[in-house]
Amino acid sequence: FYGGHPGRSWVKSEAFRRAYDDALAEGCQALDVHSDLLDLAPGTDRDAERLRVEHLLADAGLVLGRAA
């Protein structure tokens, strides 16, 4: 999700963000980590929750890495 590519359309970037947030929510459910990620509207609060969730999932043992 992070990094983007120059010239990528907003629609494609938004699709990546939504898919990433869905994957994080699935990880939360699997590891019993509480999150309000999908309940928040896109914006600063959701961005902050995404970072919080990434750290909680990493602490729970989920390896988050960049795709090749």
Buried (B, 14 or more C-beta within 10 A) or exposed (E): BEEEEEEEEEEEEEEBBEEBBEEBBEBBEEEEBEBEBEEBEEEEEBEEBBEBBBEBBEEEEBEEEEEE
